[in-house]
Structure formats: structure tokens, C-alpha cells
Amino acid sequence: MSFAQHRVVTGSRAIASAEELRGLIDLHGAWGWTLAEFQDRAGVRFEGDTAYVTQFYWAGGEETLESVWARVQEARGGRESKGQKV
């Protein structure tokens, strides 16, 4: 991953439900991606000399973003459910 030469703006975004996560996966075409791939691809955008980096986090209760990600991907047949880490 490359970053802007002059400025990086960081932020965070809460994900509060599996349905919301499914919607983000659909929006970014992230079915079959690992959570790390999603963070790198969907969480980074460039505009001019600035990189905007968003860290996604779980705000939906006792589970973790990692466990909900795996469950949602598994329901769809993603790579993580098949033990394929890429």
C-alpha cells in the first residue's frame, strides 16, 4: 500500500450489525476478501496529495469484527470460510 507524500488523514467507522457489514461488503465488492484486504482496499482512498485512511471497528456487542466478518463471509461462501488466507 502506498500513501500520499504529504498528508495522511485518519478516521474510524463503527459497524454495529452484521447487516451493516454485509452492506459494506456488497458496496465494495469484498466477498471473498480477508478482513485485512477490506481494511486496505475499502479503508484507504487518495485525493490529491492526501491519503484518507479509515479504520473499521465493531460496535455491535460482544463479538469482534473479525468473528462477524468470518461469519458473514462464511454465509456467502468466502475464502476465509474455506481456510484460504490470501
N, CA, C and O atoms as CSV, one atom per row, in Angstrom:
chain,resi,resn,atom,element,x,y,z
A,1,MET,N,N,0.852,-1.170,0.000
A,1,MET,CA,C,0.000,0.000,0.000
A,1,MET,C,C,0.898,1.233,0.000
A,1,MET,O,O,1.867,1.291,0.757
A,2,SER,N,N,0.593,2.202,-0.826
A,2,SER,CA,C,1.356,3.440,-0.826
A,2,SER,C,C,0.499,4.556,-0.242
A,2,SER,O,O,-0.725,4.557,-0.373
A,3,PHE,N,N,1.151,5.479,0.387
A,3,PHE,CA,C,0.443,6.594,1.000
A,3,PHE,C,C,0.846,7.901,0.334
A,3,PHE,O,O,1.874,7.977,-0.339
A,4,ALA,N,N,0.033,8.920,0.526
A,4,ALA,CA,C,0.304,10.235,-0.030
A,4,ALA,C,C,1.647,10.745,0.494
A,4,ALA,O,O,2.058,10.411,1.605
A,5,GLN,N,N,2.307,11.539,-0.300
A,5,GLN,CA,C,3.618,12.040,0.091
A,5,GLN,C,C,3.526,13.153,1.123
A,5,GLN,O,O,4.503,13.411,1.826
A,6,HIS,N,N,2.393,13.814,1.234
A,6,HIS,CA,C,2.331,14.994,2.081
A,6,HIS,C,C,1.445,14.862,3.309
A,6,HIS,O,O,1.764,15.425,4.356
A,7,ARG,N,N,0.357,14.142,3.209
A,7,ARG,CA,C,-0.567,14.155,4.340
A,7,ARG,C,C,-1.379,12.869,4.397
A,7,ARG,O,O,-1.789,12.327,3.371
A,8,VAL,N,N,-1.601,12.391,5.618
A,8,VAL,CA,C,-2.469,11.245,5.864
A,8,VAL,C,C,-3.499,11.676,6.895
A,8,VAL,O,O,-3.145,12.156,7.972
A,9,VAL,N,N,-4.765,11.506,6.567
A,9,VAL,CA,C,-5.860,11.826,7.478
A,9,VAL,C,C,-6.474,10.504,7.912
A,9,VAL,O,O,-6.887,9.702,7.075
A,10,THR,N,N,-6.533,10.277,9.216
A,10,THR,CA,C,-7.082,9.016,9.717
A,10,THR,C,C,-8.426,9.246,10.379
A,10,THR,O,O,-8.704,10.318,10.918
A,11,GLY,N,N,-9.246,8.221,10.324
A,11,GLY,CA,C,-10.556,8.264,10.954
A,11,GLY,C,C,-10.975,6.854,11.301
A,11,GLY,O,O,-10.247,5.897,11.038
A,12,SER,N,N,-12.139,6.731,11.887
A,12,SER,CA,C,-12.654,5.403,12.221
A,12,SER,C,C,-14.141,5.360,11.913
A,12,SER,O,O,-14.823,6.383,11.858
A,13,ARG,N,N,-14.618,4.142,11.717
A,13,ARG,CA,C,-16.042,3.944,11.439
A,13,ARG,C,C,-16.526,2.726,12.196
A,13,ARG,O,O,-15.966,1.637,12.073
A,14,ALA,N,N,-17.567,2.920,12.976
A,14,ALA,CA,C,-18.172,1.825,13.724
A,14,ALA,C,C,-19.098,1.030,12.818
A,14,ALA,O,O,-19.821,1.596,11.998
A,15,ILE,N,N,-19.067,-0.279,12.975
A,15,ILE,CA,C,-20.007,-1.176,12.303
A,15,ILE,C,C,-20.787,-1.855,13.414
A,15,ILE,O,O,-20.204,-2.524,14.267
A,16,ALA,N,N,-22.111,-1.687,13.409
A,16,ALA,CA,C,-22.916,-2.110,14.554
A,16,ALA,C,C,-23.757,-3.357,14.323
A,16,ALA,O,O,-24.387,-3.850,15.259
A,17,SER,N,N,-23.782,-3.879,13.095
A,17,SER,CA,C,-24.597,-5.076,12.855
A,17,SER,C,C,-24.023,-5.870,11.690
A,17,SER,O,O,-23.305,-5.334,10.846
A,18,ALA,N,N,-24.352,-7.148,11.659
A,18,ALA,CA,C,-23.926,-8.000,10.545
A,18,ALA,C,C,-24.537,-7.502,9.240
A,18,ALA,O,O,-23.908,-7.595,8.187
A,19,GLU,N,N,-25.753,-6.976,9.301
A,19,GLU,CA,C,-26.409,-6.455,8.101
A,19,GLU,C,C,-25.648,-5.250,7.549
A,19,GLU,O,O,-25.477,-5.120,6.337
A,20,GLU,N,N,-25.194,-4.372,8.444
A,20,GLU,CA,C,-24.412,-3.217,8.012
A,20,GLU,C,C,-23.100,-3.682,7.369
A,20,GLU,O,O,-22.682,-3.144,6.344
A,21,LEU,N,N,-22.464,-4.670,7.970
A,21,LEU,CA,C,-21.229,-5.209,7.413
A,21,LEU,C,C,-21.483,-5.829,6.042
A,21,LEU,O,O,-20.699,-5.623,5.115
A,22,ARG,N,N,-22.569,-6.585,5.905
A,22,ARG,CA,C,-22.931,-7.167,4.602
A,22,ARG,C,C,-23.077,-6.075,3.548
A,22,ARG,O,O,-22.612,-6.223,2.418
A,23,GLY,N,N,-23.725,-4.980,3.929
A,23,GLY,CA,C,-23.899,-3.864,3.003
A,23,GLY,C,C,-22.576,-3.261,2.562
A,23,GLY,O,O,-22.408,-2.927,1.389
A,24,LEU,N,N,-21.631,-3.117,3.493
A,24,LEU,CA,C,-20.311,-2.592,3.139
A,24,LEU,C,C,-19.557,-3.560,2.232
A,24,LEU,O,O,-18.878,-3.146,1.292
A,25,ILE,N,N,-19.684,-4.847,2.523
A,25,ILE,CA,C,-19.043,-5.857,1.680
A,25,ILE,C,C,-19.621,-5.790,0.268
A,25,ILE,O,O,-18.876,-5.839,-0.710
A,26,ASP,N,N,-20.944,-5.680,0.157
A,26,ASP,CA,C,-21.585,-5.542,-1.157
A,26,ASP,C,C,-21.104,-4.280,-1.871
A,26,ASP,O,O,-20.738,-4.324,-3.046
A,27,LEU,N,N,-21.109,-3.158,-1.153
A,27,LEU,CA,C,-20.728,-1.870,-1.727
A,27,LEU,C,C,-19.331,-1.909,-2.337
A,27,LEU,O,O,-19.095,-1.347,-3.406
A,28,HIS,N,N,-18.411,-2.575,-1.651
A,28,HIS,CA,C,-17.017,-2.607,-2.099
A,28,HIS,C,C,-16.661,-3.861,-2.889
A,28,HIS,O,O,-15.510,-4.040,-3.288
A,29,GLY,N,N,-17.650,-4.735,-3.118
A,29,GLY,CA,C,-17.368,-5.974,-3.844
A,29,GLY,C,C,-16.363,-6.845,-3.113
A,29,GLY,O,O,-15.505,-7.474,-3.733
A,30,ALA,N,N,-16.474,-6.877,-1.790
A,30,ALA,CA,C,-15.455,-7.507,-0.945
A,30,ALA,C,C,-15.756,-8.949,-0.572
A,30,ALA,O,O,-15.157,-9.473,0.367
A,31,TRP,N,N,-16.663,-9.602,-1.278
A,31,TRP,CA,C,-16.934,-11.009,-0.987
A,31,TRP,C,C,-15.691,-11.818,-1.311
A,31,TRP,O,O,-15.131,-11.706,-2.401
A,32,GLY,N,N,-15.263,-12.636,-0.352
A,32,GLY,CA,C,-14.075,-13.457,-0.532
A,32,GLY,C,C,-12.789,-12.786,-0.095
A,32,GLY,O,O,-11.741,-13.430,-0.058
A,33,TRP,N,N,-12.848,-11.493,0.239
A,33,TRP,CA,C,-11.661,-10.811,0.748
A,33,TRP,C,C,-11.451,-11.186,2.203
A,33,TRP,O,O,-12.396,-11.558,2.900
A,34,THR,N,N,-10.220,-11.089,2.656
A,34,THR,CA,C,-9.963,-11.182,4.090
A,34,THR,C,C,-10.306,-9.826,4.704
A,34,THR,O,O,-10.448,-8.833,3.990
A,35,LEU,N,N,-10.437,-9.789,6.022
A,35,LEU,CA,C,-10.695,-8.513,6.694
A,35,LEU,C,C,-9.536,-7.548,6.454
A,35,LEU,O,O,-9.759,-6.351,6.274
A,36,ALA,N,N,-8.313,-8.050,6.450
A,36,ALA,CA,C,-7.150,-7.191,6.191
A,36,ALA,C,C,-7.224,-6.574,4.793
A,36,ALA,O,O,-6.914,-5.396,4.619
A,37,GLU,N,N,-7.630,-7.359,3.803
A,37,GLU,CA,C,-7.791,-6.826,2.446
A,37,GLU,C,C,-8.854,-5.735,2.427
A,37,GLU,O,O,-8.679,-4.701,1.781
A,38,PHE,N,N,-9.950,-5.966,3.133
A,38,PHE,CA,C,-11.021,-4.978,3.195
A,38,PHE,C,C,-10.513,-3.683,3.820
A,38,PHE,O,O,-10.765,-2.597,3.297
A,39,GLN,N,N,-9.794,-3.797,4.946
A,39,GLN,CA,C,-9.256,-2.601,5.608
A,39,GLN,C,C,-8.345,-1.833,4.644
A,39,GLN,O,O,-8.409,-0.606,4.567
A,40,ASP,N,N,-7.493,-2.568,3.907
A,40,ASP,CA,C,-6.543,-1.917,2.995
A,40,ASP,C,C,-7.213,-1.311,1.768
A,40,ASP,O,O,-6.840,-0.222,1.332
A,41,ARG,N,N,-8.196,-2.006,1.212
A,41,ARG,CA,C,-8.814,-1.540,-0.032
A,41,ARG,C,C,-9.960,-0.562,0.208
A,41,ARG,O,O,-10.002,0.504,-0.407
A,42,ALA,N,N,-10.880,-0.910,1.089
A,42,ALA,CA,C,-12.050,-0.063,1.321
A,42,ALA,C,C,-11.744,1.062,2.301
A,42,ALA,O,O,-12.425,2.087,2.308
A,43,GLY,N,N,-10.727,0.871,3.120
A,43,GLY,CA,C,-10.427,1.853,4.156
A,43,GLY,C,C,-9.428,2.911,3.750
A,43,GLY,O,O,-9.073,3.761,4.567
A,44,VAL,N,N,-8.961,2.887,2.513
A,44,VAL,CA,C,-7.962,3.863,2.065
A,44,VAL,C,C,-8.414,4.466,0.742
A,44,VAL,O,O,-8.756,3.751,-0.199
A,45,ARG,N,N,-8.410,5.790,0.689
A,45,ARG,CA,C,-8.674,6.463,-0.584
A,45,ARG,C,C,-7.721,7.643,-0.708
A,45,ARG,O,O,-7.299,8.222,0.293
A,46,PHE,N,N,-7.393,7.987,-1.929
A,46,PHE,CA,C,-6.448,9.059,-2.205
A,46,PHE,C,C,-7.161,10.202,-2.899
A,46,PHE,O,O,-8.011,9.998,-3.766
A,47,GLU,N,N,-6.800,11.396,-2.500
A,47,GLU,CA,C,-7.325,12.599,-3.142
A,47,GLU,C,C,-6.200,13.618,-3.168
A,47,GLU,O,O,-5.797,14.142,-2.130
A,48,GLY,N,N,-5.700,13.893,-4.355
A,48,GLY,CA,C,-4.562,14.802,-4.467
A,48,GLY,C,C,-3.357,14.246,-3.733
A,48,GLY,O,O,-2.958,13.104,-3.960
A,49,ASP,N,N,-2.777,15.052,-2.850
A,49,ASP,CA,C,-1.604,14.607,-2.102
A,49,ASP,C,C,-1.967,14.077,-0.716
A,49,ASP,O,O,-1.114,13.993,0.168
A,50,THR,N,N,-3.243,13.719,-0.533
A,50,THR,CA,C,-3.718,13.270,0.775
A,50,THR,C,C,-4.272,11.856,0.695
A,50,THR,O,O,-5.019,11.520,-0.225
A,51,ALA,N,N,-3.898,11.033,1.669
A,51,ALA,CA,C,-4.479,9.695,1.827
A,51,ALA,C,C,-5.447,9.759,3.001
A,51,ALA,O,O,-5.091,10.224,4.084
A,52,TYR,N,N,-6.662,9.294,2.783
A,52,TYR,CA,C,-7.668,9.217,3.840
A,52,TYR,C,C,-7.779,7.754,4.252
A,52,TYR,O,O,-8.150,6.905,3.441
A,53,VAL,N,N,-7.461,7.459,5.501
A,53,VAL,CA,C,-7.423,6.088,5.999
A,53,VAL,C,C,-8.495,5.932,7.068
A,53,VAL,O,O,-8.493,6.640,8.075
A,54,THR,N,N,-9.411,4.995,6.838
A,54,THR,CA,C,-10.480,4.714,7.794
A,54,THR,C,C,-10.245,3.348,8.411
A,54,THR,O,O,-10.058,2.361,7.699
A,55,GLN,N,N,-10.253,3.291,9.734
A,55,GLN,CA,C,-10.148,2.026,10.463
A,55,GLN,C,C,-11.558,1.625,10.872
A,55,GLN,O,O,-12.233,2.362,11.591
A,56,PHE,N,N,-11.999,0.467,10.420
A,56,PHE,CA,C,-13.319,-0.032,10.779
A,56,PHE,C,C,-13.219,-0.787,12.097
A,56,PHE,O,O,-12.234,-1.481,12.350
A,57,TYR,N,N,-14.246,-0.649,12.939
A,57,TYR,CA,C,-14.258,-1.393,14.197
A,57,TYR,C,C,-15.671,-1.849,14.514
A,57,TYR,O,O,-16.643,-1.277,14.022
A,58,TRP,N,N,-15.778,-2.885,15.342
A,58,TRP,CA,C,-17.052,-3.490,15.698
A,58,TRP,C,C,-17.657,-2.777,16.892
A,58,TRP,O,O,-16.994,-2.592,17.912
A,59,ALA,N,N,-18.921,-2.375,16.769
A,59,ALA,CA,C,-19.641,-1.708,17.849
A,59,ALA,C,C,-20.978,-2.392,18.097
A,59,ALA,O,O,-21.918,-1.777,18.600
A,60,GLY,N,N,-21.054,-3.675,17.739
A,60,GLY,CA,C,-22.326,-4.378,17.795
A,60,GLY,C,C,-22.470,-5.370,18.924
A,60,GLY,O,O,-23.294,-6.279,18.827
A,61,GLY,N,N,-21.710,-5.236,19.982
A,61,GLY,CA,C,-21.880,-6.145,21.107
A,61,GLY,C,C,-20.621,-6.904,21.448
A,61,GLY,O,O,-19.506,-6.414,21.273
A,62,GLU,N,N,-20.823,-8.116,21.942
A,62,GLU,CA,C,-19.737,-8.920,22.493
A,62,GLU,C,C,-18.797,-9.513,21.450
A,62,GLU,O,O,-17.652,-9.828,21.775
A,63,GLU,N,N,-19.237,-9.673,20.229
A,63,GLU,CA,C,-18.392,-10.266,19.197
A,63,GLU,C,C,-17.292,-9.290,18.776
A,63,GLU,O,O,-17.282,-8.128,19.181
A,64,THR,N,N,-16.382,-9.783,17.969
A,64,THR,CA,C,-15.348,-8.930,17.381
A,64,THR,C,C,-15.659,-8.736,15.899
A,64,THR,O,O,-16.424,-9.501,15.312
A,65,LEU,N,N,-15.066,-7.719,15.307
A,65,LEU,CA,C,-15.232,-7.512,13.869
A,65,LEU,C,C,-14.710,-8.726,13.105
A,65,LEU,O,O,-15.297,-9.132,12.102
A,66,GLU,N,N,-13.621,-9.296,13.575
A,66,GLU,CA,C,-13.047,-10.471,12.916
A,66,GLU,C,C,-14.023,-11.645,12.902
A,66,GLU,O,O,-14.181,-12.312,11.880
A,67,SER,N,N,-14.679,-11.897,14.037
A,67,SER,CA,C,-15.593,-13.046,14.096
A,67,SER,C,C,-16.845,-12.809,13.255
A,67,SER,O,O,-17.335,-13.732,12.606
A,68,VAL,N,N,-17.363,-11.590,13.261
A,68,VAL,CA,C,-18.544,-11.284,12.449
A,68,VAL,C,C,-18.172,-11.315,10.967
A,68,VAL,O,O,-18.942,-11.811,10.145
A,69,TRP,N,N,-17.001,-10.789,10.624
A,69,TRP,CA,C,-16.530,-10.841,9.237
A,69,TRP,C,C,-16.495,-12.286,8.753
A,69,TRP,O,O,-17.008,-12.597,7.679
A,70,ALA,N,N,-15.892,-13.162,9.542
A,70,ALA,CA,C,-15.782,-14.577,9.158
A,70,ALA,C,C,-17.160,-15.211,9.006
A,70,ALA,O,O,-17.391,-15.970,8.065
A,71,ARG,N,N,-18.072,-14.908,9.918
A,71,ARG,CA,C,-19.424,-15.479,9.862
A,71,ARG,C,C,-20.174,-15.001,8.619
A,71,ARG,O,O,-20.816,-15.799,7.936
A,72,VAL,N,N,-20.096,-13.711,8.325
A,72,VAL,CA,C,-20.789,-13.148,7.162
A,72,VAL,C,C,-20.189,-13.711,5.871
A,72,VAL,O,O,-20.922,-14.076,4.952
A,73,GLN,N,N,-18.862,-13.781,5.805
A,73,GLN,CA,C,-18.211,-14.340,4.615
A,73,GLN,C,C,-18.555,-15.819,4.458
A,73,GLN,O,O,-18.802,-16.284,3.345
A,74,GLU,N,N,-18.571,-16.552,5.559
A,74,GLU,CA,C,-18.889,-17.981,5.507
A,74,GLU,C,C,-20.300,-18.205,4.982
A,74,GLU,O,O,-20.538,-19.129,4.204
A,75,ALA,N,N,-21.231,-17.363,5.406
A,75,ALA,CA,C,-22.615,-17.491,4.947
A,75,ALA,C,C,-22.695,-17.314,3.430
A,75,ALA,O,O,-23.584,-17.865,2.781
A,76,ARG,N,N,-21.778,-16.555,2.881
A,76,ARG,CA,C,-21.747,-16.298,1.436
A,76,ARG,C,C,-20.789,-17.240,0.704
A,76,ARG,O,O,-20.800,-17.304,-0.525
A,77,GLY,N,N,-19.960,-17.971,1.456
A,77,GLY,CA,C,-19.008,-18.881,0.821
A,77,GLY,C,C,-17.678,-18.240,0.495
A,77,GLY,O,O,-17.021,-18.635,-0.468
A,78,GLY,N,N,-17.262,-17.239,1.294
A,78,GLY,CA,C,-15.995,-16.542,1.058
A,78,GLY,C,C,-14.792,-17.410,1.358
A,78,GLY,O,O,-14.920,-18.488,1.938
A,79,ARG,N,N,-13.626,-16.936,0.961
A,79,ARG,CA,C,-12.385,-17.689,1.108
A,79,ARG,C,C,-12.051,-17.988,2.560
A,79,ARG,O,O,-11.573,-19.082,2.858
A,80,GLU,N,N,-12.288,-17.043,3.482
A,80,GLU,CA,C,-11.921,-17.275,4.876
A,80,GLU,C,C,-12.637,-18.489,5.434
A,80,GLU,O,O,-12.088,-19.203,6.273
A,81,SER,N,N,-13.860,-18.732,4.979
A,81,SER,CA,C,-14.605,-19.877,5.488
A,81,SER,C,C,-14.012,-21.189,5.007
A,81,SER,O,O,-14.275,-22.240,5.590
A,82,LYS,N,N,-13.215,-21.137,3.950
A,82,LYS,CA,C,-12.623,-22.351,3.390
A,82,LYS,C,C,-11.166,-22.496,3.805
A,82,LYS,O,O,-10.451,-23.359,3.297
A,83,GLY,N,N,-10.728,-21.644,4.734
A,83,GLY,CA,C,-9.367,-21.738,5.222
A,83,GLY,C,C,-8.325,-21.169,4.281
A,83,GLY,O,O,-7.133,-21.410,4.471
A,84,GLN,N,N,-8.738,-20.426,3.277
A,84,GLN,CA,C,-7.802,-19.860,2.315
A,84,GLN,C,C,-7.508,-18.424,2.694
A,84,GLN,O,O,-8.333,-17.539,2.465
A,85,LYS,N,N,-6.364,-18.187,3.261
A,85,LYS,CA,C,-5.945,-16.831,3.599
A,85,LYS,C,C,-5.118,-16.288,2.441
A,85,LYS,O,O,-4.164,-16.924,1.993
A,86,VAL,N,N,-5.489,-15.121,1.970
A,86,VAL,CA,C,-4.723,-14.526,0.871
A,86,VAL,C,C,-4.316,-13.129,1.230
A,86,VAL,O,O,-3.661,-12.454,0.436
